[in-house]
C-alpha cells in the first residue's frame, strides 16, 4: 500500500542552463507542492502504514526549510551565491541545480536518510520511501524513486554538501537536526496508540 502526504512551500531559484531564458537568467519563485509517498505491506498498531502525525517533526521541518528561502546551487557563480547569502536570511545551498527533477532527488535523499535513522515503536514495519513528487507549477511535476535519487548517472548527492542557513536551522525544534540526521543518530517516534 502507498500513502501520500502533501507539503507546500514558496521558494526562489535560478535554474542555470535551462532552455527558458527567464528561468536560467533571472531569480524567480514558485509555489511548490511536494508529495512524500511511503509504502509498506504491513499496518501498525493503529492499522496505518505510517501515522501522518509522525511526519510533523523532522520531515516537515526539513521540507519547510525551503519555504520563503532561496535554493542555491553550489556550482553557481560564487559572487551570486555570496550576495544572496548576504541579503537574504533563509537559504539552502545544494550540490545540484534546483530544477524540479533535482529537487525531487535531493528531498528523496534527505527524507530517506531521516527515515533510515527513525525508530518507530508503534508497530510500523517495512516502511519505505516510495518516491518524492515535486510540483513546480500546477501542470508539471518530477517524481524521483530510489534508483533516481541514488543514481550515479545523474550524480551522487552528498549530504555534507546540503547546507542550511542559520536562520533556517534556528526555525527547527532542534537546530542540530541535520547534523544528527547526517550522523545517523537515532530518532525515536512517539507511540501513537
Ligand atoms: Zn523556476
Backbone and ligand atoms as CSV (ligand in chain L), in Angstrom:
chain,resi,resn,atom,element,x,y,z
A,1,UNK,N,N,0.841,-1.193,0.000
A,1,UNK,CA,C,0.000,0.000,0.000
A,1,UNK,C,C,0.877,1.244,0.000
A,2,UNK,N,N,0.372,2.258,-0.677
A,2,UNK,CA,C,1.119,3.525,-0.707
A,2,UNK,C,C,0.291,4.601,-0.010
A,3,UNK,N,N,0.956,5.374,0.851
A,3,UNK,CA,C,0.296,6.538,1.443
A,3,UNK,C,C,1.056,7.786,0.999
A,4,UNK,N,N,0.378,8.899,1.013
A,4,UNK,CA,C,0.945,10.120,0.468
A,4,UNK,C,C,0.667,11.293,1.388
A,5,UNK,N,N,1.685,12.107,1.635
A,5,UNK,CA,C,1.491,13.340,2.415
A,5,UNK,C,C,1.977,14.508,1.572
A,6,UNK,N,N,1.149,15.537,1.537
A,6,UNK,CA,C,1.472,16.711,0.717
A,6,UNK,C,C,2.017,17.848,1.577
A,7,UNK,N,N,3.118,18.415,1.121
A,7,UNK,CA,C,3.700,19.590,1.775
A,7,UNK,C,C,3.775,20.720,0.742
A,8,UNK,N,N,3.790,21.958,1.231
A,8,UNK,CA,C,3.865,23.096,0.317
A,8,UNK,C,C,4.912,24.090,0.793
A,9,UNK,N,N,5.595,24.712,-0.141
A,9,UNK,CA,C,6.487,25.817,0.236
A,9,UNK,C,C,6.686,26.769,-0.940
A,10,UNK,N,N,7.093,27.992,-0.605
A,10,UNK,CA,C,7.408,29.014,-1.612
A,10,UNK,C,C,8.924,29.127,-1.655
A,11,UNK,N,N,9.478,29.009,-2.855
A,11,UNK,CA,C,10.942,29.031,-2.950
A,11,UNK,C,C,11.397,29.793,-4.184
A,12,UNK,N,N,12.563,30.425,-4.061
A,12,UNK,CA,C,13.137,31.176,-5.185
A,12,UNK,C,C,14.381,30.482,-5.710
A,13,UNK,N,N,14.607,30.594,-7.000
A,13,UNK,CA,C,15.790,29.970,-7.594
A,13,UNK,C,C,16.102,30.564,-8.966
A,14,UNK,N,N,17.251,30.152,-9.461
A,14,UNK,CA,C,17.592,30.322,-10.878
A,14,UNK,C,C,18.029,28.932,-11.340
A,15,UNK,N,N,17.525,28.488,-12.479
A,15,UNK,CA,C,17.975,27.185,-12.999
A,15,UNK,C,C,18.894,27.443,-14.189
A,16,UNK,N,N,20.191,27.483,-13.902
A,16,UNK,CA,C,21.190,27.762,-14.943
A,16,UNK,C,C,21.135,26.690,-16.032
A,17,UNK,N,N,21.314,27.133,-17.233
A,17,UNK,CA,C,21.426,26.183,-18.339
A,17,UNK,C,C,20.098,25.672,-18.863
A,18,UNK,N,N,18.976,26.061,-18.252
A,18,UNK,CA,C,17.718,25.533,-18.766
A,18,UNK,C,C,17.334,26.308,-20.033
A,19,UNK,N,N,16.447,25.739,-20.803
A,19,UNK,CA,C,16.202,26.302,-22.137
A,19,UNK,C,C,15.414,27.611,-22.109
A,20,UNK,N,N,14.698,27.872,-21.036
A,20,UNK,CA,C,13.915,29.105,-20.961
A,20,UNK,C,C,14.766,30.248,-20.405
A,21,UNK,N,N,14.837,31.311,-21.152
A,21,UNK,CA,C,15.680,32.461,-20.771
A,21,UNK,C,C,15.320,33.007,-19.393
A,22,UNK,N,N,14.015,33.164,-19.136
A,22,UNK,CA,C,13.569,33.732,-17.859
A,22,UNK,C,C,13.982,32.857,-16.693
A,23,UNK,N,N,14.024,31.569,-16.947
A,23,UNK,CA,C,14.310,30.592,-15.900
A,23,UNK,C,C,15.805,30.502,-15.587
A,24,UNK,N,N,16.618,30.653,-16.620
A,24,UNK,CA,C,18.056,30.455,-16.419
A,24,UNK,C,C,18.806,31.730,-16.055
A,25,UNK,N,N,18.141,32.897,-16.278
A,25,UNK,CA,C,18.892,34.137,-16.113
A,25,UNK,C,C,18.311,35.088,-15.071
A,26,UNK,N,N,17.153,34.748,-14.495
A,26,UNK,CA,C,16.532,35.668,-13.540
A,26,UNK,C,C,16.022,34.938,-12.312
A,27,UNK,N,N,16.287,35.557,-11.172
A,27,UNK,CA,C,15.777,34.994,-9.923
A,27,UNK,C,C,14.250,35.075,-9.938
A,28,UNK,N,N,13.596,33.968,-9.645
A,28,UNK,CA,C,12.129,33.929,-9.657
A,28,UNK,C,C,11.673,32.853,-8.669
A,29,UNK,N,N,10.375,32.824,-8.418
A,29,UNK,CA,C,9.896,31.879,-7.415
A,29,UNK,C,C,8.776,30.988,-7.911
A,30,UNK,N,N,8.528,29.932,-7.158
A,30,UNK,CA,C,7.422,29.016,-7.446
A,30,UNK,C,C,6.738,28.648,-6.138
A,31,UNK,N,N,5.448,28.315,-6.256
A,31,UNK,CA,C,4.735,27.723,-5.128
A,31,UNK,C,C,4.822,26.214,-5.310
A,32,UNK,N,N,5.714,25.614,-4.562
A,32,UNK,CA,C,5.962,24.180,-4.730
A,32,UNK,C,C,4.965,23.340,-3.947
A,33,UNK,N,N,4.652,22.195,-4.520
A,33,UNK,CA,C,3.927,21.167,-3.777
A,33,UNK,C,C,4.814,19.919,-3.814
A,34,UNK,N,N,5.031,19.360,-2.642
A,34,UNK,CA,C,5.876,18.170,-2.549
A,34,UNK,C,C,5.062,17.021,-1.970
A,35,UNK,N,N,5.007,15.932,-2.694
A,35,UNK,CA,C,4.297,14.746,-2.217
A,35,UNK,C,C,5.319,13.721,-1.742
A,36,UNK,N,N,5.141,13.274,-0.503
A,36,UNK,CA,C,6.006,12.242,0.064
A,36,UNK,C,C,5.189,10.945,0.073
A,37,UNK,N,N,5.657,9.937,-0.643
A,37,UNK,CA,C,4.924,8.672,-0.740
A,37,UNK,C,C,5.682,7.560,-0.016
A,38,UNK,N,N,5.020,6.971,0.960
A,38,UNK,CA,C,5.582,5.838,1.692
A,38,UNK,C,C,4.863,4.561,1.289
A,39,UNK,N,N,5.568,3.450,1.348
A,39,UNK,CA,C,4.908,2.180,1.057
A,39,UNK,C,C,5.259,1.131,2.104
A,40,UNK,N,N,4.316,0.258,2.336
A,40,UNK,CA,C,4.553,-0.892,3.213
A,40,UNK,C,C,3.502,-1.961,2.936
A,41,UNK,N,N,3.879,-3.184,3.231
A,41,UNK,CA,C,2.913,-4.283,3.124
A,41,UNK,C,C,2.222,-4.530,4.460
A,42,UNK,N,N,2.652,-3.761,5.470
A,42,UNK,CA,C,2.157,-4.007,6.827
A,42,UNK,C,C,1.392,-2.801,7.373
A,43,UNK,N,N,0.627,-3.036,8.423
A,43,UNK,CA,C,-0.060,-1.957,9.140
A,43,UNK,C,C,0.452,-1.923,10.572
A,44,UNK,N,N,0.478,-0.735,11.154
A,44,UNK,CA,C,0.952,-0.601,12.533
A,44,UNK,C,C,-0.192,-0.860,13.524
A,45,UNK,N,N,0.078,-0.578,14.806
A,45,UNK,CA,C,-0.939,-0.843,15.838
A,45,UNK,C,C,-2.195,0.008,15.631
A,46,UNK,N,N,-2.039,1.127,14.926
A,46,UNK,CA,C,-3.198,1.975,14.628
A,46,UNK,C,C,-3.829,1.611,13.294
A,47,UNK,N,N,-3.383,0.466,12.725
A,47,UNK,CA,C,-3.852,-0.003,11.418
A,47,UNK,C,C,-3.586,1.027,10.326
A,48,UNK,N,N,-2.419,1.622,10.425
A,48,UNK,CA,C,-1.949,2.588,9.425
A,48,UNK,C,C,-0.585,2.124,8.927
A,49,UNK,N,N,-0.204,2.598,7.733
A,49,UNK,CA,C,1.145,2.319,7.232
A,49,UNK,C,C,2.157,3.145,8.039
A,50,UNK,N,N,1.866,4.430,8.176
A,50,UNK,CA,C,2.745,5.347,8.911
A,50,UNK,C,C,1.904,6.560,9.282
A,51,UNK,N,N,1.731,6.779,10.564
A,51,UNK,CA,C,0.872,7.873,11.035
A,51,UNK,C,C,1.396,9.214,10.502
A,52,UNK,N,N,0.543,9.952,9.808
A,52,UNK,CA,C,0.962,11.261,9.287
A,52,UNK,C,C,1.459,12.172,10.399
A,53,UNK,N,N,0.937,11.979,11.599
A,53,UNK,CA,C,1.365,12.799,12.732
A,53,UNK,C,C,2.861,12.691,12.986
A,54,UNK,N,N,3.446,11.540,12.624
A,54,UNK,CA,C,4.873,11.332,12.844
A,54,UNK,C,C,5.727,12.158,11.882
A,55,UNK,N,N,5.094,12.672,10.835
A,55,UNK,CA,C,5.844,13.459,9.852
A,55,UNK,C,C,5.935,14.926,10.251
A,56,UNK,N,N,5.234,15.281,11.340
A,56,UNK,CA,C,5.170,16.696,11.714
A,56,UNK,C,C,6.484,17.212,12.286
A,57,UNK,N,N,7.350,16.299,12.702
A,57,UNK,CA,C,8.603,16.753,13.292
A,57,UNK,C,C,9.681,16.920,12.227
A,58,UNK,N,N,10.690,16.060,12.242
A,58,UNK,CA,C,11.835,16.233,11.352
A,58,UNK,C,C,11.494,16.370,9.873
A,59,UNK,N,N,10.610,15.518,9.385
A,59,UNK,CA,C,10.312,15.539,7.945
A,59,UNK,C,C,9.722,16.866,7.509
A,60,UNK,N,N,8.729,17.308,8.253
A,60,UNK,CA,C,8.092,18.576,7.912
A,60,UNK,C,C,9.105,19.721,8.039
A,61,UNK,N,N,9.927,19.648,9.078
A,61,UNK,CA,C,10.911,20.711,9.291
A,61,UNK,C,C,11.927,20.780,8.154
A,62,UNK,N,N,12.394,19.612,7.720
A,62,UNK,CA,C,13.384,19.612,6.638
A,62,UNK,C,C,12.788,20.175,5.351
A,63,UNK,N,N,11.572,19.759,5.028
A,63,UNK,CA,C,10.942,20.254,3.795
A,63,UNK,C,C,10.601,21.743,3.939
A,64,UNK,N,N,10.167,22.130,5.130
A,64,UNK,CA,C,9.810,23.535,5.369
A,64,UNK,C,C,11.037,24.459,5.325
A,65,UNK,N,N,12.225,23.862,5.377
A,65,UNK,CA,C,13.459,24.667,5.269
A,65,UNK,C,C,13.493,25.452,3.975
A,66,UNK,N,N,12.830,24.929,2.953
A,66,UNK,CA,C,12.851,25.584,1.642
A,66,UNK,C,C,11.844,26.721,1.547
A,67,UNK,N,N,10.952,26.827,2.544
A,67,UNK,CA,C,9.886,27.828,2.450
A,67,UNK,C,C,10.430,29.249,2.662
A,68,UNK,N,N,9.998,30.156,1.783
A,68,UNK,CA,C,10.463,31.547,1.815
A,68,UNK,C,C,11.985,31.595,1.887
A,69,UNK,N,N,12.594,30.728,1.101
A,69,UNK,CA,C,14.050,30.641,1.069
A,69,UNK,C,C,14.516,30.652,-0.392
A,70,UNK,N,N,15.821,30.860,-0.562
A,70,UNK,CA,C,16.416,30.762,-1.896
A,70,UNK,C,C,17.155,29.428,-1.964
A,71,UNK,N,N,16.932,28.691,-3.047
A,71,UNK,CA,C,17.697,27.469,-3.277
A,71,UNK,C,C,18.906,27.851,-4.123
A,72,UNK,N,N,20.091,27.630,-3.569
A,72,UNK,CA,C,21.338,27.986,-4.247
A,72,UNK,C,C,22.078,26.731,-4.680
A,73,UNK,N,N,22.541,26.737,-5.903
A,73,UNK,CA,C,23.363,25.625,-6.406
A,73,UNK,C,C,24.817,25.980,-6.132
A,74,UNK,N,N,25.555,25.074,-5.499
A,74,UNK,CA,C,26.942,25.432,-5.140
A,74,UNK,C,C,27.857,25.566,-6.363
A,75,UNK,N,N,27.327,25.161,-7.532
A,75,UNK,CA,C,28.114,25.333,-8.753
A,75,UNK,C,C,27.841,26.664,-9.440
A,76,UNK,N,N,26.973,27.457,-8.841
A,76,UNK,CA,C,26.644,28.753,-9.435
A,76,UNK,C,C,27.791,29.746,-9.191
A,77,UNK,N,N,27.671,30.906,-9.807
A,77,UNK,CA,C,28.669,31.959,-9.656
A,77,UNK,C,C,28.860,32.305,-8.169
A,78,UNK,N,N,30.105,32.292,-7.718
A,78,UNK,CA,C,30.357,32.464,-6.286
A,78,UNK,C,C,29.932,33.849,-5.791
A,79,UNK,N,N,30.015,34.845,-6.673
A,79,UNK,CA,C,29.604,36.191,-6.296
A,79,UNK,C,C,28.086,36.246,-6.074
A,80,UNK,N,N,27.362,35.564,-6.960
A,80,UNK,CA,C,25.890,35.496,-6.826
A,80,UNK,C,C,25.522,34.802,-5.506
A,81,UNK,N,N,26.177,33.676,-5.237
A,81,UNK,CA,C,25.884,32.932,-4.002
A,81,UNK,C,C,26.160,33.806,-2.772
A,82,UNK,N,N,27.312,34.464,-2.780
A,82,UNK,CA,C,27.684,35.306,-1.632
A,82,UNK,C,C,26.693,36.451,-1.449
A,83,UNK,N,N,26.271,37.061,-2.568
A,83,UNK,CA,C,25.318,38.178,-2.478
A,83,UNK,C,C,23.969,37.720,-1.938
A,84,UNK,N,N,23.496,36.578,-2.396
A,84,UNK,CA,C,22.210,36.065,-1.915
A,84,UNK,C,C,22.287,35.799,-0.410
A,85,UNK,N,N,23.395,35.201,0.008
A,85,UNK,CA,C,23.553,34.883,1.432
A,85,UNK,C,C,23.658,36.155,2.272
A,86,UNK,N,N,24.220,37.192,1.650
A,86,UNK,CA,C,24.406,38.445,2.374
A,86,UNK,C,C,23.064,39.158,2.588
A,87,UNK,N,N,22.195,39.070,1.582
A,87,UNK,CA,C,20.971,39.869,1.625
A,87,UNK,C,C,19.710,39.101,1.978
A,88,UNK,N,N,19.792,37.795,2.091
A,88,UNK,CA,C,18.588,37.026,2.400
A,88,UNK,C,C,18.902,35.992,3.476
A,89,UNK,N,N,18.089,36.015,4.531
A,89,UNK,CA,C,18.416,35.177,5.700
A,89,UNK,C,C,18.152,33.693,5.478
A,90,UNK,N,N,17.091,33.402,4.725
A,90,UNK,CA,C,16.742,31.982,4.568
A,90,UNK,C,C,17.224,31.477,3.214
A,91,UNK,N,N,18.185,30.580,3.254
A,91,UNK,CA,C,18.677,29.949,2.031
A,91,UNK,C,C,19.081,28.510,2.334
A,92,UNK,N,N,19.048,27.706,1.274
A,92,UNK,CA,C,19.549,26.326,1.353
A,92,UNK,C,C,20.502,26.164,0.182
A,93,UNK,N,N,21.722,25.766,0.476
A,93,UNK,CA,C,22.702,25.541,-0.594
A,93,UNK,C,C,22.748,24.055,-0.925
A,94,UNK,N,N,22.680,23.768,-2.214
A,94,UNK,CA,C,22.579,22.376,-2.674
A,94,UNK,C,C,23.696,22.036,-3.653
A,95,UNK,N,N,24.063,20.753,-3.691
A,95,UNK,CA,C,25.096,20.350,-4.652
A,95,UNK,C,C,24.524,20.101,-6.048
A,96,UNK,N,N,23.265,20.449,-6.224
A,96,UNK,CA,C,22.588,20.260,-7.504
A,96,UNK,C,C,21.850,21.545,-7.869
A,97,UNK,N,N,21.593,21.728,-9.157
A,97,UNK,CA,C,20.822,22.888,-9.589
A,97,UNK,C,C,19.353,22.640,-9.228
A,98,UNK,N,N,18.661,23.669,-8.738
A,98,UNK,CA,C,17.309,23.436,-8.193
A,98,UNK,C,C,16.198,23.326,-9.245
A,99,UNK,N,N,16.333,22.418,-10.176
A,99,UNK,CA,C,15.230,22.090,-11.088
A,99,UNK,C,C,14.261,21.205,-10.306
A,100,UNK,N,N,13.049,21.038,-10.806
A,100,UNK,CA,C,12.093,20.160,-10.102
A,100,UNK,C,C,12.651,18.742,-10.008
A,101,UNK,N,N,13.342,18.302,-11.059
A,101,UNK,CA,C,13.923,16.955,-11.061
A,101,UNK,C,C,14.931,16.790,-9.929
A,102,UNK,N,N,15.826,17.773,-9.823
A,102,UNK,CA,C,16.849,17.677,-8.782
A,102,UNK,C,C,16.271,17.902,-7.385
A,103,UNK,N,N,15.256,18.754,-7.304
A,103,UNK,CA,C,14.579,18.932,-6.016
A,103,UNK,C,C,13.995,17.599,-5.545
A,104,UNK,N,N,13.380,16.868,-6.469
A,104,UNK,CA,C,12.766,15.594,-6.066
A,104,UNK,C,C,13.841,14.608,-5.624
A,105,UNK,N,N,15.002,14.642,-6.277
A,105,UNK,CA,C,16.091,13.735,-5.874
A,105,UNK,C,C,16.655,14.126,-4.507
A,106,UNK,N,N,16.905,15.416,-4.322
A,106,UNK,CA,C,17.553,15.834,-3.076
A,106,UNK,C,C,16.597,15.651,-1.889
A,107,UNK,N,N,15.308,15.919,-2.101
A,107,UNK,CA,C,14.358,15.720,-0.998
A,107,UNK,C,C,14.205,14.227,-0.715
A,108,UNK,N,N,14.271,13.401,-1.751
A,108,UNK,CA,C,14.241,11.947,-1.528
A,108,UNK,C,C,15.397,11.534,-0.610
A,109,UNK,N,N,16.593,11.997,-0.949
A,109,UNK,CA,C,17.777,11.609,-0.165
A,109,UNK,C,C,17.647,12.102,1.279
A,110,UNK,N,N,17.148,13.332,1.452
A,110,UNK,CA,C,17.003,13.884,2.801
A,110,UNK,C,C,15.987,13.083,3.629
A,111,UNK,N,N,14.806,12.842,3.048
A,111,UNK,CA,C,13.750,12.152,3.793
A,111,UNK,C,C,14.117,10.677,4.010
A,112,UNK,N,N,14.730,10.076,2.997
A,112,UNK,CA,C,15.121,8.675,3.121
A,112,UNK,C,C,16.180,8.493,4.211
A,113,UNK,N,N,17.102,9.444,4.287
A,113,UNK,CA,C,18.151,9.371,5.316
A,113,UNK,C,C,17.526,9.536,6.696
A,114,UNK,N,N,16.599,10.473,6.815
A,114,UNK,CA,C,15.918,10.667,8.100
A,114,UNK,C,C,15.104,9.422,8.470
A,115,UNK,N,N,14.385,8.878,7.502
A,115,UNK,CA,C,13.580,7.670,7.773
A,115,UNK,C,C,14.481,6.514,8.231
A,116,UNK,N,N,15.674,6.458,7.615
A,116,UNK,CA,C,16.624,5.385,7.943
A,116,UNK,C,C,17.104,5.435,9.375
A,117,UNK,N,N,17.061,6.620,9.986
A,117,UNK,CA,C,17.504,6.696,11.382
A,117,UNK,C,C,16.337,7.001,12.320
A,118,UNK,N,N,15.128,6.712,11.867
A,118,UNK,CA,C,13.952,6.896,12.719
A,118,UNK,C,C,13.458,5.552,13.217
A,119,UNK,N,N,13.412,5.427,14.522
A,119,UNK,CA,C,12.922,4.182,15.114
A,119,UNK,C,C,11.454,4.369,15.478
A,120,UNK,N,N,10.616,3.511,14.933
A,120,UNK,CA,C,9.192,3.598,15.222
A,120,UNK,C,C,8.819,2.539,16.239
A,121,UNK,N,N,7.966,2.922,17.167
A,121,UNK,CA,C,7.643,1.981,18.251
A,121,UNK,C,C,6.148,1.724,18.324
A,122,UNK,N,N,5.475,1.957,17.214
A,122,UNK,CA,C,4.036,1.711,17.211
A,122,UNK,C,C,3.669,0.596,16.227
A,123,UNK,N,N,4.631,-0.289,16.014
A,123,UNK,CA,C,4.342,-1.452,15.172
A,123,UNK,C,C,4.530,-1.218,13.679
A,124,UNK,N,N,5.099,-0.044,13.322
A,124,UNK,CA,C,5.343,0.192,11.900
A,124,UNK,C,C,6.386,-0.810,11.406
A,125,UNK,N,N,6.143,-1.371,10.225
A,125,UNK,CA,C,7.075,-2.373,9.689
A,125,UNK,C,C,7.236,-2.174,8.192
A,126,UNK,N,N,8.445,-2.399,7.729
A,126,UNK,CA,C,8.690,-2.404,6.293
A,126,UNK,C,C,8.331,-1.111,5.598
A,127,UNK,N,N,8.381,0.013,6.338
A,127,UNK,CA,C,8.012,1.287,5.720
A,127,UNK,C,C,9.194,1.816,4.910
A,128,UNK,N,N,8.946,2.010,3.632
A,128,UNK,CA,C,9.993,2.520,2.743
A,128,UNK,C,C,9.508,3.796,2.060
A,129,UNK,N,N,10.459,4.650,1.742
A,129,UNK,CA,C,10.107,5.829,0.943
A,129,UNK,C,C,9.926,5.348,-0.496
A,130,UNK,N,N,8.718,5.466,-1.000
A,130,UNK,CA,C,8.394,5.007,-2.361
A,130,UNK,C,C,8.914,5.980,-3.404
A,131,UNK,N,N,8.597,7.273,-3.201
A,131,UNK,CA,C,9.048,8.299,-4.148
A,131,UNK,C,C,8.727,9.683,-3.600
A,132,UNK,N,N,9.317,10.663,-4.231
A,132,UNK,CA,C,9.033,12.069,-3.932
A,132,UNK,C,C,8.590,12.722,-5.238
A,133,UNK,N,N,7.449,13.409,-5.167
A,133,UNK,CA,C,6.959,14.146,-6.336
A,133,UNK,C,C,7.074,15.637,-6.027
A,134,UNK,N,N,7.680,16.380,-6.933
A,134,UNK,CA,C,7.798,17.829,-6.765
A,134,UNK,C,C,7.061,18.520,-7.906
A,135,UNK,N,N,6.036,19.284,-7.522
A,135,UNK,CA,C,5.294,20.098,-8.488
A,135,UNK,C,C,5.855,21.512,-8.408
A,136,UNK,N,N,6.424,21.976,-9.496
A,136,UNK,CA,C,6.929,23.344,-9.524
A,136,UNK,C,C,5.815,24.287,-9.985
A,137,UNK,N,N,4.930,23.761,-10.812
A,137,UNK,CA,C,3.764,24.509,-11.289
A,137,UNK,C,C,2.555,23.579,-11.177
A,138,UNK,N,N,1.379,24.099,-11.526
A,138,UNK,CA,C,0.166,23.272,-11.461
A,138,UNK,C,C,0.134,22.197,-12.535
A,139,UNK,N,N,0.945,22.358,-13.563
A,139,UNK,CA,C,0.787,21.473,-14.715
A,139,UNK,C,C,1.910,20.459,-14.918
A,140,UNK,N,N,2.984,20.567,-14.140
A,140,UNK,CA,C,4.075,19.613,-14.362
A,140,UNK,C,C,4.714,19.188,-13.061
A,141,UNK,N,N,5.223,17.987,-13.033
A,141,UNK,CA,C,5.941,17.539,-11.835
A,141,UNK,C,C,7.072,16.592,-12.186
A,142,UNK,N,N,7.977,16.407,-11.231
A,142,UNK,CA,C,9.051,15.421,-11.358
A,142,UNK,C,C,8.893,14.437,-10.212
A,143,UNK,N,N,9.129,13.176,-10.491
A,143,UNK,CA,C,8.980,12.129,-9.465
A,143,UNK,C,C,10.277,11.331,-9.384
A,144,UNK,N,N,10.869,11.312,-8.204
A,144,UNK,CA,C,12.112,10.568,-8.010
A,144,UNK,C,C,11.863,9.314,-7.187
A,145,UNK,N,N,12.372,8.196,-7.696
A,145,UNK,CA,C,12.369,6.929,-6.962
A,145,UNK,C,C,13.799,6.707,-6.459
A,146,UNK,N,N,13.988,5.670,-5.661
A,146,UNK,CA,C,15.323,5.421,-5.097
A,146,UNK,C,C,16.389,5.330,-6.188
A,147,UNK,N,N,16.056,4.654,-7.285
A,147,UNK,CA,C,17.075,4.494,-8.330
A,147,UNK,C,C,17.458,5.823,-8.979
A,148,UNK,N,N,16.561,6.809,-8.897
A,148,UNK,CA,C,16.893,8.146,-9.417
A,148,UNK,C,C,17.700,8.926,-8.380
A,149,UNK,N,N,17.215,8.865,-7.140
A,149,UNK,CA,C,17.858,9.647,-6.073
A,149,UNK,C,C,19.314,9.229,-5.874
A,150,UNK,N,N,19.570,7.922,-6.010
A,150,UNK,CA,C,20.929,7.422,-5.769
A,150,UNK,C,C,21.652,7.085,-7.076
A,151,UNK,N,N,21.150,7.631,-8.186
A,151,UNK,CA,C,21.743,7.350,-9.493
A,151,UNK,C,C,23.127,7.989,-9.636
A,152,UNK,N,N,24.097,7.157,-9.992
A,152,UNK,CA,C,25.442,7.686,-10.251
A,152,UNK,C,C,25.430,8.457,-11.564
A,153,UNK,N,N,24.545,8.051,-12.469
A,153,UNK,CA,C,24.472,8.727,-13.782
A,153,UNK,C,C,24.017,10.178,-13.593
A,154,UNK,N,N,22.996,10.364,-12.767
A,154,UNK,CA,C,22.508,11.728,-12.523
A,154,UNK,C,C,23.401,12.461,-11.529
A,155,UNK,N,N,24.263,11.729,-10.850
A,155,UNK,CA,C,25.200,12.348,-9.914
A,155,UNK,C,C,24.833,12.059,-8.474
A,156,UNK,N,N,25.827,11.583,-7.720
A,156,UNK,CA,C,25.588,11.260,-6.316
A,156,UNK,C,C,25.384,12.546,-5.511
A,157,UNK,N,N,24.397,12.530,-4.635
A,157,UNK,CA,C,24.108,13.704,-3.803
A,157,UNK,C,C,24.744,13.498,-2.431
A,158,UNK,N,N,25.737,14.332,-2.124
A,158,UNK,CA,C,26.431,14.193,-0.835
A,158,UNK,C,C,25.724,15.023,0.237
A,159,UNK,N,N,25.408,14.348,1.338
A,159,UNK,CA,C,24.669,15.004,2.425
A,159,UNK,C,C,25.432,16.202,2.991
A,160,UNK,N,N,26.772,16.085,3.026
A,160,UNK,CA,C,27.590,17.164,3.587
A,160,UNK,C,C,27.536,18.435,2.761
A,161,UNK,N,N,27.071,18.296,1.524
A,161,UNK,CA,C,27.016,19.478,0.651
A,161,UNK,C,C,25.642,20.144,0.651
A,162,UNK,N,N,24.755,19.662,1.521
A,162,UNK,CA,C,23.465,20.324,1.696
A,162,UNK,C,C,23.591,21.217,2.929
A,163,UNK,N,N,23.542,22.531,2.698
A,163,UNK,CA,C,23.768,23.485,3.797
A,163,UNK,C,C,22.531,24.351,4.021
A,164,UNK,N,N,22.181,24.519,5.276
A,164,UNK,CA,C,21.029,25.343,5.644
A,164,UNK,C,C,21.541,26.596,6.358
A,165,UNK,N,N,20.928,27.730,6.064
A,165,UNK,CA,C,21.370,28.974,6.709
A,165,UNK,C,C,21.050,28.934,8.205
A,166,UNK,N,N,21.720,29.807,8.960
A,166,UNK,CA,C,21.480,29.880,10.414
A,166,UNK,C,C,20.002,30.131,10.704
A,167,UNK,N,N,19.406,31.021,9.904
A,167,UNK,CA,C,18.002,31.393,10.117
A,167,UNK,C,C,17.093,30.173,9.918
A,168,UNK,N,N,17.403,29.359,8.912
A,168,UNK,CA,C,16.610,28.143,8.667
A,168,UNK,C,C,16.786,27.176,9.842
A,169,UNK,N,N,18.039,26.965,10.236
A,169,UNK,CA,C,18.296,26.000,11.311
A,169,UNK,C,C,17.662,26.431,12.632
A,170,UNK,N,N,17.647,27.747,12.863
A,170,UNK,CA,C,17.071,28.210,14.133
A,170,UNK,C,C,15.545,28.050,14.155
A,171,UNK,N,N,14.951,27.797,12.986
A,171,UNK,CA,C,13.497,27.591,12.966
A,171,UNK,C,C,13.127,26.134,13.284
A,172,UNK,N,N,14.126,25.263,13.314
A,172,UNK,CA,C,13.855,23.864,13.661
A,172,UNK,C,C,13.723,23.723,15.182
A,173,UNK,N,N,13.006,22.717,15.592
A,173,UNK,CA,C,12.880,22.413,17.011
A,173,UNK,C,C,14.270,22.151,17.607
A,174,UNK,N,N,15.101,21.461,16.832
A,174,UNK,CA,C,16.478,21.193,17.221
A,174,UNK,C,C,17.385,21.711,16.094
A,175,UNK,N,N,18.095,22.829,16.347
A,175,UNK,CA,C,18.945,23.395,15.295
A,175,UNK,C,C,20.024,22.430,14.784
A,176,UNK,N,N,20.270,21.356,15.532
A,176,UNK,CA,C,21.264,20.372,15.099
A,176,UNK,C,C,20.623,19.212,14.312
A,177,UNK,N,N,19.345,19.370,13.957
A,177,UNK,CA,C,18.603,18.295,13.281
A,177,UNK,C,C,19.388,17.673,12.117
A,178,UNK,N,N,19.849,18.507,11.200
A,178,UNK,CA,C,20.515,17.971,10.005
A,178,UNK,C,C,21.850,17.314,10.352
A,179,UNK,N,N,22.573,17.908,11.303
A,179,UNK,CA,C,23.833,17.302,11.750
A,179,UNK,C,C,23.573,15.899,12.304
A,180,UNK,N,N,22.496,15.768,13.065
A,180,UNK,CA,C,22.164,14.471,13.671
A,180,UNK,C,C,21.722,13.474,12.604
A,181,UNK,N,N,20.932,13.945,11.637
A,181,UNK,CA,C,20.474,13.052,10.555
A,181,UNK,C,C,21.689,12.540,9.780
A,182,UNK,N,N,22.615,13.452,9.478
A,182,UNK,CA,C,23.808,13.064,8.711
A,182,UNK,C,C,24.636,12.023,9.454
A,183,UNK,N,N,24.675,12.160,10.766
A,183,UNK,CA,C,25.457,11.211,11.578
A,183,UNK,C,C,24.715,9.907,11.805
A,184,UNK,N,N,23.443,9.874,11.414
A,184,UNK,CA,C,22.654,8.660,11.604
A,184,UNK,C,C,22.188,8.468,13.036
A,185,UNK,N,N,22.143,9.573,13.771
A,185,UNK,CA,C,21.671,9.491,15.166
A,185,UNK,C,C,20.207,9.041,15.177
A,186,UNK,N,N,19.861,8.146,16.068
A,186,UNK,CA,C,18.514,7.579,16.039
A,186,UNK,C,C,17.465,8.536,16.610
A,187,UNK,N,N,16.367,8.629,15.903
A,187,UNK,CA,C,15.222,9.391,16.363
A,187,UNK,C,C,14.139,8.373,16.723
A,188,UNK,N,N,13.546,8.532,17.865
A,188,UNK,CA,C,12.501,7.603,18.256
A,188,UNK,C,C,11.141,8.283,18.132
A,189,UNK,N,N,10.288,7.708,17.318
A,189,UNK,CA,C,8.938,8.257,17.170
A,189,UNK,C,C,8.125,7.972,18.423
A,190,UNK,N,N,7.264,8.891,18.798
A,190,UNK,CA,C,6.410,8.607,19.963
A,190,UNK,C,C,5.408,7.515,19.642
A,191,UNK,N,N,5.008,6.812,20.669
A,191,UNK,CA,C,3.955,5.804,20.481
A,191,UNK,C,C,2.638,6.533,20.286
A,192,UNK,N,N,1.871,6.139,19.295
A,192,UNK,CA,C,0.676,6.924,18.979
A,192,UNK,C,C,-0.616,6.320,19.528
A,193,UNK,N,N,-0.583,5.056,19.875
A,193,UNK,CA,C,-1.798,4.486,20.492
A,193,UNK,C,C,-1.413,3.758,21.774
L,1,ZN,ZN,ZN,11.799,28.160,-11.910
